[in-house]
Amino acid sequence: MSGTQLTVTLSGGGADDARAVVRVLEGTFGAPDELPADENATVHTATFDGERQTGPADGGGEGSGRLSAPVTVTVQGSPQAVQRASDTLTRAFTARDDGAASGDQEQERELLLEP
């Protein structure tokens, strides 16, 4: 996994909620591999392979995210990417940090985003 690659797994809410979360992260990480689309899925994933050149401050502003239901988000990648994703999401949504796990070169963090 490169220093800027980030994998995001979302559960709870629907595809619209998953897309809202992914769009907030696009401001920090650029476009994902694809937007969540399956309306019948209970878990959505997106992978970001790049990093916007303009920096993390451009990622969705405070309160910019709108959700219809609570969404559990797990972000996995380098410690720097996970921290940037966590910071971006907590600025955009009401969020509760549900913990982190660290490996040799990767970190995983779980957040609960609330409407």
C-alpha positions as CSV (number, residue, x, y, z in Angstrom):
1,M,0.0,0.0,0.0
2,S,1.5,3.3,-1.0
3,G,1.7,6.3,1.4
4,T,-1.4,7.9,-0.1
5,Q,-3.5,4.8,-0.8
6,L,-6.5,4.6,1.5
7,T,-9.3,2.0,1.7
8,V,-12.6,3.0,3.1
9,T,-15.3,0.5,4.2
10,L,-18.7,1.9,5.1
11,S,-21.7,0.2,6.7
12,G,-25.0,1.5,7.9
13,G,-27.1,4.0,5.9
14,G,-27.5,3.5,2.2
15,A,-25.6,4.1,-1.0
16,D,-26.4,7.9,-0.8
17,D,-24.8,8.1,2.7
18,A,-21.7,6.1,1.5
19,R,-21.4,8.5,-1.5
20,A,-21.6,11.5,0.8
21,V,-18.7,10.2,2.9
22,V,-16.6,9.4,-0.2
23,R,-17.2,12.8,-1.7
24,V,-16.0,14.5,1.5
25,L,-12.8,12.4,1.3
26,E,-12.3,13.4,-2.4
27,G,-11.2,16.9,-1.4
28,T,-8.2,15.4,0.5
29,F,-7.4,12.2,-1.6
30,G,-8.7,12.9,-5.1
31,A,-11.2,10.7,-6.9
32,P,-11.7,7.1,-5.6
33,D,-11.6,4.0,-7.8
34,E,-15.4,4.3,-8.0
35,L,-18.3,5.7,-6.1
36,P,-20.6,3.4,-4.1
37,A,-23.5,2.6,-6.3
38,D,-25.3,-0.6,-5.3
39,E,-28.5,0.5,-3.5
40,N,-29.0,-3.1,-2.1
41,A,-25.5,-3.4,-0.6
42,T,-25.1,-3.3,3.2
43,V,-21.3,-2.6,3.0
44,H,-19.7,-0.2,0.5
45,T,-16.0,0.2,-0.2
46,A,-13.9,2.8,-2.0
47,T,-10.1,3.0,-2.6
48,F,-8.2,6.2,-3.0
49,D,-4.9,5.9,-4.8
50,G,-3.8,9.5,-5.0
51,E,-3.6,12.7,-3.1
52,R,-4.9,16.1,-4.1
53,Q,-2.1,18.5,-4.6
54,T,-4.0,21.4,-3.0
55,G,-3.8,19.8,0.5
56,P,-6.2,18.6,3.1
57,A,-7.8,21.9,3.9
58,D,-9.8,21.7,0.7
59,G,-11.6,18.5,1.9
60,G,-15.3,19.1,2.8
61,G,-15.6,21.8,5.4
62,E,-17.2,21.6,8.8
63,G,-20.7,20.2,8.8
64,S,-20.6,19.7,5.0
65,G,-21.7,16.0,5.2
66,R,-25.3,15.1,5.2
67,L,-26.3,11.6,6.3
68,S,-29.8,9.9,6.6
69,A,-28.6,7.3,9.2
70,P,-25.5,6.5,11.3
71,V,-22.6,5.2,9.2
72,T,-19.7,3.1,10.5
73,V,-16.5,4.0,8.5
74,T,-13.3,2.0,8.7
75,V,-10.3,3.7,7.1
76,Q,-7.1,1.7,6.4
77,G,-3.8,2.8,5.0
78,S,-0.6,4.5,6.1
79,P,-0.7,6.2,9.5
80,Q,-0.5,9.6,7.7
81,A,-3.4,8.8,5.3
82,V,-5.6,7.4,8.1
83,Q,-5.0,10.5,10.2
84,R,-5.8,12.8,7.3
85,A,-9.0,10.8,6.5
86,S,-10.0,10.9,10.2
87,D,-9.4,14.6,10.5
88,T,-11.4,15.3,7.3
89,L,-14.3,13.2,8.4
90,T,-14.5,14.6,11.9
91,R,-14.6,18.1,10.4
92,A,-17.4,17.2,8.0
93,F,-19.6,15.0,10.2
94,T,-20.5,14.5,13.8
95,A,-18.2,11.6,14.5
96,R,-17.2,9.3,17.3
97,D,-13.8,7.6,17.3
98,D,-14.4,3.9,17.9
99,G,-10.7,3.0,18.0
100,A,-7.6,2.2,16.0
101,A,-5.3,-0.7,15.3
102,S,-1.8,-0.4,14.1
103,G,0.3,-2.8,12.1
104,D,3.9,-2.6,10.9
105,Q,3.2,-0.1,8.1
106,E,-0.6,0.3,8.1
107,Q,-3.2,1.6,10.5
108,E,-6.9,1.1,10.7
109,R,-9.4,3.4,12.4
110,E,-13.1,3.1,12.9
111,L,-15.4,6.1,13.2
112,L,-19.1,6.3,13.7
113,L,-20.6,9.2,11.7
114,E,-24.0,10.4,12.8
115,P,-26.7,12.4,11.0
